Amino acid sequence: MKVRSTTIAALLSLTFLSSFSEAQEKLSPFALVSVSSKPQAKGDFFLADTKTAAPIYRDANDFPVVRIAAEAFASDVQNVTGAKPGVLTTAPTSAPNAIFVGTLGKSRLIDDLVARKKIDVSRIRGGWETFQIVSVEKPVPGVEQGLVVIGSDRRGTAFGIFSLSESIGVSPWTWWADVTPEHRDSIVISRTKYRSKTPSVKYRGIFLNDEDWGLHPWAAKNFET
């Protein structure tokens, strides 16, 4: 009888773990946050389904690269679900969920969240290309749940935003190599509190060294007149 009870308990545990792993997953080996198709716990963040998407707020006075990254992320969400988030420069006041992106010292709303002790940025302040992704309840009046991306500098903010793209299954090679992301009917980001480390290599880049063999003829046919 004891053996049977132990076996049943083990099977129930495996069933629970299996359903949990199916519900929450990382769509990339480099994903920083987990996603699911529906909320699993309090604080999980609804990002988008096929018809609606949480808006993205950025400060109009933030660096241009933050605007570029926010708009690129909005397009990435659309490519995955079909719904494109609006990118706002006025804070939403009646949205159940909203994303807030900004650079310390360049976003009044982000600085206000820090001043109100909604977020602790002591570990990234003054850092080089570092960022945090944090779930925040009631970040501003009218918004129940916020997902906040904070950068220590302009590139830190951009890297934080693009890390969300990777976490929802969008490859950095989408444009260069036509890597199409897998469609999802709904994306929910698990409650998170992530802080990046300072990059081990200060300046990074990529160089495609076959441009004379493959890239140059392709560009001449497709882009040059």
Backbone as CSV, one residue per row, in Angstrom:
resi,resn,N_x,N_y,N_z,CA_x,CA_y,CA_z,C_x,C_y,C_z
1,MET,0.837,-1.209,0.000,0.000,0.000,0.000,0.864,1.248,0.000
2,LYS,1.959,1.175,0.802,2.860,2.321,0.878,3.543,2.563,-0.459
3,VAL,3.937,1.447,-1.133,4.588,1.564,-2.442,3.638,2.189,-3.447
4,ARG,2.366,1.752,-3.413,1.371,2.292,-4.340,1.169,3.784,-4.113
5,SER,1.092,4.208,-2.847,0.908,5.630,-2.531,2.090,6.449,-3.019
6,THR,3.286,5.885,-2.842,4.496,6.585,-3.295,4.496,6.730,-4.807
7,THR,4.068,5.665,-5.493,4.019,5.701,-6.961,3.029,6.742,-7.454
8,ILE,1.853,6.782,-6.834,0.833,7.765,-7.221,1.342,9.181,-6.994
9,ALA,2.000,9.401,-5.854,2.537,10.730,-5.557,3.582,11.136,-6.581
10,ALA,4.414,10.168,-6.974,5.451,10.465,-7.964,4.835,10.821,-9.306
11,LEU,3.797,10.072,-9.713,3.130,10.353,-10.986,2.459,11.716,-10.978
12,LEU,1.833,12.062,-9.852,1.198,13.374,-9.746,2.231,14.482,-9.831
13,SER,3.382,14.260,-9.215,4.449,15.261,-9.258,4.952,15.449,-10.672
14,LEU,5.134,14.326,-11.395,5.597,14.417,-12.777,4.574,15.124,-13.653
15,THR,3.296,14.832,-13.421,2.235,15.493,-14.190,2.247,16.989,-13.961
16,PHE,2.417,17.392,-12.696,2.454,18.821,-12.364,3.646,19.494,-13.013
17,LEU,4.815,18.854,-12.898,6.019,19.454,-13.469,5.918,19.541,-14.980
18,SER,5.309,18.525,-15.600,5.150,18.531,-17.050,4.253,19.665,-17.493
19,SER,3.116,19.841,-16.813,2.193,20.918,-17.187,2.827,22.268,-16.943
20,PHE,3.652,22.381,-15.884,4.300,23.661,-15.592,5.319,23.995,-16.667
21,SER,6.100,22.975,-17.087,7.125,23.234,-18.092,6.495,23.586,-19.427
22,GLU,5.303,23.012,-19.707,4.627,23.353,-20.948,4.040,24.756,-20.875
23,ALA,3.614,25.146,-19.677,2.976,26.451,-19.526,3.997,27.573,-19.579
24,GLN,5.129,27.385,-18.915,6.172,28.394,-18.893,7.386,27.860,-19.638
25,GLU,7.888,28.638,-20.566,9.020,28.182,-21.356,9.894,29.351,-21.755
26,LYS,11.112,29.015,-22.132,12.023,30.006,-22.682,12.196,29.687,-24.154
27,LEU,11.853,30.648,-25.004,11.816,30.407,-26.441,13.179,30.520,-27.095
28,SER,14.187,30.890,-26.323,15.551,30.994,-26.820,16.481,30.553,-25.703
29,PRO,17.609,29.908,-26.036,18.560,29.542,-24.979,19.137,30.755,-24.271
30,PHE,18.988,31.921,-24.880,19.499,33.153,-24.290,18.389,34.018,-23.686
31,ALA,17.170,33.502,-23.652,16.044,34.278,-23.131,16.258,34.621,-21.662
32,LEU,15.930,35.852,-21.309,16.115,36.313,-19.935,14.848,36.183,-19.107
33,VAL,13.706,36.070,-19.762,12.441,35.911,-19.048,11.681,34.731,-19.645
34,SER,10.798,34.153,-18.850,9.972,33.039,-19.308,8.630,33.565,-19.801
35,VAL,8.050,32.851,-20.749,6.754,33.248,-21.290,5.798,32.063,-21.235
36,SER,4.521,32.362,-21.318,3.489,31.335,-21.363,2.333,31.869,-22.192
37,SER,1.319,31.031,-22.394,0.167,31.460,-23.188,-0.936,32.064,-22.327
38,LYS,-0.841,31.899,-21.016,-1.820,32.496,-20.106,-1.173,32.704,-18.744
39,PRO,-1.711,33.610,-17.931,-1.112,33.876,-16.617,-1.062,32.617,-15.755
40,GLN,0.064,32.431,-15.081,0.236,31.286,-14.199,0.279,31.682,-12.727
41,ALA,0.604,32.944,-12.464,0.740,33.401,-11.080,0.493,34.900,-11.027
42,LYS,0.257,35.390,-9.824,0.052,36.820,-9.637,1.293,37.572,-10.092
43,GLY,1.078,38.639,-10.827,2.191,39.438,-11.307,2.649,39.092,-12.702
44,ASP,2.118,37.999,-13.285,2.446,37.689,-14.672,1.888,38.787,-15.571
45,PHE,2.607,39.068,-16.652,2.310,40.245,-17.473,1.777,39.837,-18.836
46,PHE,0.538,40.247,-19.146,-0.026,40.011,-20.476,0.610,40.980,-21.460
47,LEU,1.284,40.419,-22.461,1.924,41.254,-23.475,1.034,41.441,-24.696
48,ALA,0.550,40.341,-25.254,-0.244,40.474,-26.484,-0.967,39.179,-26.800
49,ASP,-2.059,39.326,-27.566,-2.678,38.184,-28.231,-2.858,38.579,-29.692
50,THR,-3.730,37.919,-30.402,-3.854,38.199,-31.833,-4.555,39.519,-32.142
51,LYS,-5.208,40.114,-31.138,-5.975,41.335,-31.386,-5.486,42.545,-30.603
52,THR,-4.946,42.341,-29.432,-4.545,43.464,-28.583,-3.130,43.262,-28.065
53,ALA,-2.506,44.378,-27.698,-1.149,44.329,-27.153,-0.971,45.451,-26.145
54,ALA,-0.187,45.195,-25.126,0.090,46.215,-24.115,0.893,47.354,-24.742
55,PRO,0.554,48.608,-24.456,1.294,49.738,-25.026,2.697,49.843,-24.438
56,ILE,3.556,50.515,-25.185,4.941,50.742,-24.765,5.134,52.237,-24.560
57,TYR,5.587,52.615,-23.389,5.833,54.037,-23.107,7.329,54.311,-23.104
58,ARG,7.706,55.432,-23.731,9.074,55.944,-23.674,9.003,57.448,-23.496
59,ASP,10.006,58.015,-22.883,10.066,59.461,-22.712,10.527,60.099,-24.019
60,ALA,9.841,61.136,-24.437,10.196,61.809,-25.688,11.593,62.409,-25.629
61,ASN,12.102,62.667,-24.428,13.428,63.262,-24.277,14.534,62.231,-24.099
62,ASP,14.169,60.960,-24.140,15.188,59.915,-24.027,16.006,59.860,-25.318
63,PHE,17.053,59.068,-25.309,17.949,58.983,-26.462,17.232,58.403,-27.683
64,PRO,17.632,58.813,-28.895,16.989,58.296,-30.110,17.010,56.775,-30.215
65,VAL,18.072,56.139,-29.730,18.158,54.684,-29.847,17.057,53.994,-29.041
66,VAL,16.563,54.642,-28.002,15.468,54.062,-27.221,14.195,54.037,-28.062
67,ARG,13.948,55.106,-28.808,12.799,55.126,-29.721,12.941,54.031,-30.776
68,ILE,14.129,53.906,-31.349,14.360,52.897,-32.384,14.113,51.494,-31.833
69,ALA,14.649,51.230,-30.646,14.488,49.903,-30.049,13.032,49.628,-29.679
70,ALA,12.336,50.633,-29.144,10.930,50.451,-28.762,10.071,50.155,-29.987
71,GLU,10.304,50.877,-31.076,9.528,50.649,-32.289,9.859,49.292,-32.908
72,ALA,11.127,48.891,-32.828,11.513,47.575,-33.343,10.852,46.466,-32.532
73,PHE,10.800,46.643,-31.215,10.153,45.637,-30.366,8.662,45.545,-30.671
74,ALA,8.023,46.690,-30.904,6.603,46.682,-31.262,6.378,45.874,-32.540
75,SER,7.261,46.046,-33.511,7.151,45.276,-34.755,7.398,43.793,-34.507
76,ASP,8.323,43.480,-33.595,8.596,42.077,-33.271,7.372,41.414,-32.641
77,VAL,6.701,42.130,-31.747,5.483,41.590,-31.135,4.430,41.331,-32.210
78,GLN,4.308,42.257,-33.150,3.350,42.084,-34.241,3.707,40.866,-35.095
79,ASN,4.986,40.657,-35.347,5.404,39.517,-36.162,5.109,38.186,-35.478
80,VAL,5.069,38.186,-34.152,4.805,36.950,-33.417,3.306,36.710,-33.243
81,THR,2.550,37.762,-32.908,1.131,37.579,-32.564,0.147,38.136,-33.587
82,GLY,0.575,39.134,-34.348,-0.342,39.808,-35.267,-0.844,41.133,-34.741
83,ALA,-0.678,41.390,-33.449,-1.104,42.661,-32.849,0.128,43.514,-32.559
84,LYS,0.053,44.791,-32.921,1.204,45.680,-32.736,0.958,46.648,-31.585
85,PRO,1.843,46.677,-30.594,1.681,47.629,-29.491,1.872,49.062,-29.974
86,GLY,1.143,49.978,-29.381,1.397,51.381,-29.640,2.622,51.828,-28.858
87,VAL,3.407,52.714,-29.452,4.570,53.285,-28.763,4.210,54.716,-28.394
88,LEU,4.101,54.993,-27.106,3.574,56.259,-26.605,4.663,57.111,-25.972
89,THR,4.471,58.423,-26.046,5.333,59.344,-25.307,4.559,60.039,-24.191
90,THR,3.303,59.677,-24.047,2.479,60.107,-22.917,2.100,58.868,-22.128
91,ALA,2.322,58.892,-20.827,2.083,57.708,-20.005,0.623,57.287,-20.069
92,PRO,0.351,55.999,-20.267,-1.038,55.526,-20.302,-1.705,55.709,-18.946
93,THR,-2.993,55.971,-18.965,-3.737,56.188,-17.716,-4.896,55.223,-17.541
94,SER,-5.154,54.389,-18.532,-6.279,53.453,-18.420,-5.969,52.154,-19.154
95,ALA,-4.815,51.572,-18.851,-4.426,50.311,-19.468,-4.167,49.282,-18.371
96,PRO,-4.709,48.077,-18.502,-4.445,47.074,-17.463,-2.970,46.707,-17.373
97,ASN,-2.290,46.726,-18.524,-0.868,46.396,-18.575,-0.161,47.370,-19.499
98,ALA,1.074,47.712,-19.177,1.856,48.596,-20.036,3.339,48.342,-19.801
99,ILE,4.113,48.561,-20.855,5.568,48.438,-20.778,6.156,49.836,-20.685
100,PHE,7.115,50.011,-19.806,7.783,51.296,-19.632,9.275,51.086,-19.867
101,VAL,9.826,51.816,-20.830,11.248,51.679,-21.136,11.909,53.041,-20.989
102,GLY,13.131,53.046,-20.473,13.797,54.333,-20.325,15.178,54.225,-19.718
103,THR,15.926,55.301,-19.896,17.295,55.399,-19.406,17.327,56.239,-18.141
104,LEU,18.073,55.794,-17.160,18.200,56.561,-15.922,18.676,57.974,-16.227
105,GLY,17.984,58.951,-15.679,18.350,60.340,-15.901,17.788,60.950,-17.164
106,LYS,17.146,60.128,-18.010,16.576,60.637,-19.265,15.076,60.373,-19.381
107,SER,14.516,59.693,-18.404,13.086,59.399,-18.405,12.511,59.830,-17.067
108,ARG,11.652,60.829,-17.079,11.076,61.330,-15.830,10.251,60.255,-15.132
109,LEU,9.533,59.463,-15.904,8.691,58.440,-15.298,9.549,57.366,-14.626
110,ILE,10.596,56.940,-15.301,11.495,55.942,-14.712,12.143,56.495,-13.451
111,ASP,12.622,57.727,-13.515,13.247,58.340,-12.338,12.250,58.469,-11.190
112,ASP,10.975,58.710,-11.528,9.951,58.813,-10.492,9.702,57.454,-9.828
113,LEU,9.699,56.382,-10.618,9.543,55.045,-10.049,10.678,54.735,-9.079
114,VAL,11.877,55.165,-9.441,13.035,54.953,-8.566,12.889,55.781,-7.294
115,ALA,12.480,57.041,-7.449,12.327,57.929,-6.291,11.259,57.410,-5.331
116,ARG,10.210,56.771,-5.880,9.142,56.226,-5.036,9.465,54.827,-4.515
117,LYS,10.704,54.391,-4.794,11.197,53.088,-4.324,10.388,51.919,-4.881
118,LYS,9.826,52.122,-6.062,9.175,51.022,-6.758,10.222,50.067,-7.336
119,ILE,11.397,50.643,-7.635,12.482,49.869,-8.240,13.797,50.288,-7.597
120,ASP,14.653,49.320,-7.331,15.993,49.590,-6.807,16.995,49.476,-7.954
121,VAL,17.631,50.579,-8.299,18.585,50.578,-9.411,20.017,50.790,-8.932
122,SER,20.251,50.606,-7.653,21.580,50.891,-7.102,22.669,50.026,-7.723
123,ARG,22.292,48.832,-8.217,23.292,47.919,-8.775,23.637,48.229,-10.228
124,ILE,22.833,49.050,-10.890,23.159,49.378,-12.288,23.482,50.854,-12.488
125,ARG,23.146,51.695,-11.543,23.380,53.133,-11.718,24.865,53.403,-11.967
126,GLY,25.137,54.146,-13.035,26.514,54.458,-13.388,27.239,53.330,-14.092
127,GLY,26.536,52.227,-14.358,27.162,51.082,-15.010,27.290,51.267,-16.512
128,TRP,28.016,50.352,-17.124,28.250,50.384,-18.571,27.329,49.378,-19.253
129,GLU,26.376,49.885,-20.016,25.484,49.061,-20.829,24.782,47.971,-20.007
130,THR,24.334,48.321,-18.812,23.590,47.375,-17.984,22.111,47.754,-17.969
131,PHE,21.279,46.806,-17.596,19.841,47.075,-17.583,19.138,46.170,-16.589
132,GLN,17.915,46.537,-16.267,17.032,45.720,-15.442,15.693,45.553,-16.144
133,ILE,15.089,44.391,-15.969,13.722,44.135,-16.409,12.949,43.732,-15.162
134,VAL,11.958,44.525,-14.795,11.290,44.344,-13.510,9.771,44.423,-13.672
135,SER,9.070,43.505,-13.039,7.609,43.582,-12.955,7.236,44.511,-11.807
136,VAL,6.334,45.449,-12.069,5.943,46.433,-11.055,4.421,46.538,-11.021
137,GLU,3.845,46.360,-9.849,2.403,46.524,-9.700,2.050,48.001,-9.531
138,LYS,1.020,48.429,-10.252,0.525,49.806,-10.194,1.668,50.827,-10.323
139,PRO,2.389,50.784,-11.435,3.505,51.720,-11.611,3.063,53.175,-11.719
140,VAL,1.913,53.388,-12.362,1.332,54.727,-12.478,-0.179,54.589,-12.300
141,PRO,-0.874,55.660,-11.933,-2.333,55.585,-11.788,-3.006,55.115,-13.074
142,GLY,-3.892,54.148,-12.947,-4.620,53.650,-14.102,-4.015,52.428,-14.751
143,VAL,-2.816,52.038,-14.348,-2.150,50.854,-14.899,-1.962,49.843,-13.773
144,GLU,-2.534,48.660,-13.949,-2.473,47.645,-12.897,-1.117,46.954,-12.835
145,GLN,-0.580,46.616,-13.990,0.668,45.851,-14.022,1.616,46.447,-15.053
146,GLY,2.846,46.697,-14.636,3.832,47.249,-15.546,5.022,46.322,-15.698
147,LEU,5.608,46.334,-16.875,6.882,45.670,-17.126,7.859,46.781,-17.472
148,VAL,8.878,46.950,-16.647,9.762,48.108,-16.760,11.146,47.661,-17.215
149,VAL,11.643,48.310,-18.255,13.006,48.076,-18.742,13.800,49.349,-18.496
150,ILE,14.831,49.251,-17.671,15.627,50.415,-17.285,17.066,50.190,-17.705
151,GLY,17.643,51.168,-18.388,19.039,51.074,-18.770,19.898,52.053,-18.002
152,SER,21.124,51.636,-17.694,22.062,52.544,-17.034,22.549,53.612,-17.996
153,ASP,22.509,53.297,-19.283,22.861,54.253,-20.333,22.037,53.909,-21.568
154,ARG,22.249,54.638,-22.649,21.374,54.468,-23.821,21.437,53.053,-24.404
155,ARG,22.639,52.509,-24.517,22.751,51.165,-25.084,22.221,50.109,-24.113
156,GLY,22.392,50.353,-22.826,21.816,49.429,-21.856,20.309,49.315,-22.022
157,THR,19.646,50.451,-22.210,18.193,50.436,-22.425,17.836,49.674,-23.698
158,ALA,18.557,49.949,-24.770,18.279,49.274,-26.041,18.498,47.769,-25.921
159,PHE,19.585,47.368,-25.275,19.846,45.938,-25.112,18.756,45.275,-24.271
160,GLY,18.269,45.985,-23.254,17.185,45.443,-22.439,15.923,45.224,-23.250
161,ILE,15.606,46.190,-24.113,14.410,46.066,-24.958,14.562,44.906,-25.936
162,PHE,15.722,44.826,-26.588,15.926,43.755,-27.564,15.991,42.382,-26.901
163,SER,16.381,42.334,-25.631,16.369,41.050,-24.929,14.938,40.538,-24.773
164,LEU,13.970,41.454,-24.674,12.567,41.034,-24.647,12.165,40.424,-25.987
165,SER,12.648,41.021,-27.077,12.365,40.448,-28.399,12.864,39.013,-28.475
166,GLU,14.085,38.803,-28.010,14.647,37.454,-28.045,13.864,36.508,-27.143
167,SER,13.378,37.028,-26.025,12.641,36.188,-25.080,11.292,35.724,-25.625
168,ILE,10.716,36.467,-26.580,9.437,36.038,-27.165,9.647,35.255,-28.461
169,GLY,10.908,34.901,-28.733,11.187,34.021,-29.854,11.644,34.684,-31.130
170,VAL,12.027,35.957,-31.063,12.491,36.670,-32.255,14.013,36.605,-32.308
171,SER,14.535,36.060,-33.384,15.979,35.910,-33.541,16.617,37.224,-33.979
172,PRO,17.846,37.506,-33.518,18.567,38.680,-34.026,18.811,38.603,-35.530
173,TRP,18.674,37.395,-36.105,18.925,37.203,-37.533,17.644,37.285,-38.366
174,THR,16.601,37.854,-37.806,15.341,37.960,-38.544,15.530,38.661,-39.882
175,TRP,16.252,39.784,-39.878,16.421,40.536,-41.128,17.519,39.934,-41.991
176,TRP,18.679,39.675,-41.395,19.827,39.228,-42.182,19.616,37.847,-42.785
177,ALA,19.002,36.940,-42.043,18.913,35.551,-42.501,17.472,35.072,-42.679
178,ASP,16.506,36.008,-42.669,15.102,35.656,-42.888,14.602,34.590,-41.904
179,VAL,15.006,34.718,-40.651,14.545,33.786,-39.621,13.181,34.261,-39.124
180,THR,12.139,33.564,-39.518,10.776,33.955,-39.158,10.411,33.415,-37.779
181,PRO,9.955,34.275,-36.862,9.585,33.782,-35.529,8.323,32.933,-35.580
182,GLU,8.211,32.010,-34.655,7.027,31.160,-34.566,5.830,31.970,-34.074
183,HIS,4.680,31.761,-34.715,3.466,32.476,-34.309,2.978,31.971,-32.962
184,ARG,2.496,32.907,-32.150,1.879,32.559,-30.872,0.575,33.335,-30.752
185,ASP,-0.485,32.651,-30.310,-1.781,33.302,-30.153,-1.808,34.243,-28.958
186,SER,-0.947,34.005,-27.988,-0.922,34.834,-26.788,0.455,34.766,-26.151
187,ILE,0.893,35.889,-25.590,2.178,35.931,-24.892,1.973,36.552,-23.520
188,VAL,2.335,35.815,-22.504,2.322,36.304,-21.127,3.732,36.154,-20.573
189,ILE,4.285,37.234,-20.058,5.633,37.210,-19.500,5.543,36.966,-17.997
190,SER,6.268,35.977,-17.536,6.237,35.638,-16.115,6.790,36.789,-15.282
191,ARG,6.283,36.902,-14.083,6.778,37.924,-13.160,8.298,37.821,-13.085
192,THR,8.970,38.941,-13.233,10.421,38.882,-13.349,11.112,40.014,-12.612
193,LYS,12.355,39.758,-12.280,13.228,40.765,-11.687,14.642,40.415,-12.116
194,TYR,14.999,40.886,-13.306,16.290,40.521,-13.890,17.221,41.724,-13.923
195,ARG,18.479,41.484,-13.610,19.500,42.529,-13.702,20.690,41.981,-14.487
196,SER,21.088,42.702,-15.527,22.203,42.245,-16.350,23.535,42.596,-15.706
197,LYS,24.560,41.902,-16.158,25.919,42.212,-15.726,26.568,43.155,-16.739
198,THR,27.642,43.802,-16.321,28.401,44.625,-17.258,29.032,43.707,-18.300
199,PRO,28.946,44.032,-19.589,29.538,43.171,-20.613,31.022,42.943,-20.354
200,SER,31.478,41.707,-20.554,32.888,41.388,-20.324,33.786,42.013,-21.382
201,VAL,33.225,42.286,-22.566,33.956,42.989,-23.626,33.285,44.344,-23.808
202,LYS,34.032,45.406,-23.612,33.416,46.730,-23.578,32.800,47.125,-24.911
203,TYR,33.533,46.930,-25.997,33.014,47.284,-27.320,32.897,46.015,-28.154
204,ARG,31.682,45.753,-28.648,31.450,44.564,-29.450,30.926,44.957,-30.819
205,GLY,31.026,44.034,-31.750,30.501,44.307,-33.082,30.485,43.040,-33.904
206,ILE,29.973,43.146,-35.107,29.947,42.006,-36.013,30.426,42.478,-37.377
207,PHE,31.234,41.648,-38.015,31.748,41.994,-39.336,31.516,40.815,-40.270
208,LEU,30.792,41.035,-41.349,30.532,39.994,-42.336,31.660,40.024,-43.356
209,ASN,32.594,39.076,-43.217,33.825,39.183,-44.002,33.758,38.500,-45.363
210,ASP,32.551,38.158,-45.820,32.449,37.578,-47.158,31.759,38.542,-48.119
211,GLU,31.871,39.855,-47.817,31.068,40.799,-48.598,31.413,40.795,-50.087
212,ASP,32.682,40.562,-50.452,33.044,40.568,-51.870,32.545,39.318,-52.592
213,TRP,32.419,38.222,-51.833,32.011,36.965,-52.453,30.495,36.833,-52.548
214,GLY,29.797,37.169,-51.453,28.357,36.952,-51.455,27.513,38.182,-51.206
215,LEU,27.921,38.999,-50.240,27.072,40.110,-49.836,27.074,41.242,-50.859
216,HIS,28.229,41.539,-51.425,28.319,42.664,-52.367,27.465,42.440,-53.619
217,PRO,27.552,41.285,-54.280,26.668,41.064,-55.443,25.184,41.105,-55.074
218,TRP,24.849,40.558,-53.907,23.445,40.572,-53.469,22.963,41.995,-53.250
219,ALA,23.790,42.829,-52.605,23.408,44.215,-52.357,23.269,44.978,-53.669
220,ALA,24.152,44.696,-54.625,24.093,45.385,-55.914,22.790,45.082,-56.648
221,LYS,22.306,43.856,-56.519,21.072,43.471,-57.194,19.824,43.994,-56.492
222,ASN,19.908,44.145,-55.178,18.707,44.444,-54.403,18.605,45.868,-53.882
223,PHE,19.734,46.557,-53.701,19.679,47.864,-53.061,20.306,48.986,-53.880
224,GLU,21.305,48.682,-54.692,22.000,49.743,-55.409,21.348,49.987,-56.762
225,THR,21.405,51.232,-57.204,20.803,51.571,-58.498,21.874,52.007,-59.479
